[in-house]
Amino acid sequence: MDVIDAVKGRRSIRSFKDQSISGKETERLIEALIWAPSAGNLQSRRFYFVSDPETKDALCKAALNQTFIMQAPLIVVGCADQRIVSRYGLRGVELYSVQDVACSIMCMMLVAHEMGLGTVWVGAFREDQAAEALGLPDHLRPVVIVPVGWPEKVPPAPRRVRPEEAVVWIKG
C-alpha cells in the first residue's frame, strides 16, 4: 500500500468485530509507535496496551461513556512523559511531548490500516480518570485513547477542505 493511499483510505472506526489481534500484529503496531520521530530523539512517550475488560470499562467511563471503546479487542493509550522538562522546559512539557505521542499514534494508525485494522482517535476523556484507571505515575499524562480492532463497518470518506483553504504559499 502506498503511503498516500493509507493516508486517504484510513477512517475513524467506531464499530468493531468480536475478533482478537494476534501477537505478530501487535508487534507491528509497537514497531510503528517506537520508530516515529520525536523531539530531540528523547522519545518522551509511553504507550499502554489494554485488553483487560475491567480496565477497558474504566477507560470507557473516563471517555464520557463512548461505548464503542469496549468493543475493540485492544485499546492503546498514548501518554506524554513530562520529564522532558529537564531538556526543553515548559515548551517540552506542553508541546513537544504531546507532539511525540501524536506522531507515534498517527504512525501506528497508518500501519493498523495497512493491516486491515481499524482505529479511532479519542481525545474526549477525563485525564484524571484515565490516569487512575491505568495507575499512571505523576510524570505521565494520557493524551489519547485509541481503540484498535477489526472494523465491523467502514464509513465513507468525510469532506475535506480544498487545498487553497488549508495552505498558504509564501514564495520568494
Beta strands, then each sheet from edge to edge (+ up, - down):
strand 1: 45-50
strand 2: 74-81
strand 3: 118-119
strand 4: 140-149
sheet 1: 1+ 2- 4+ 3-
end
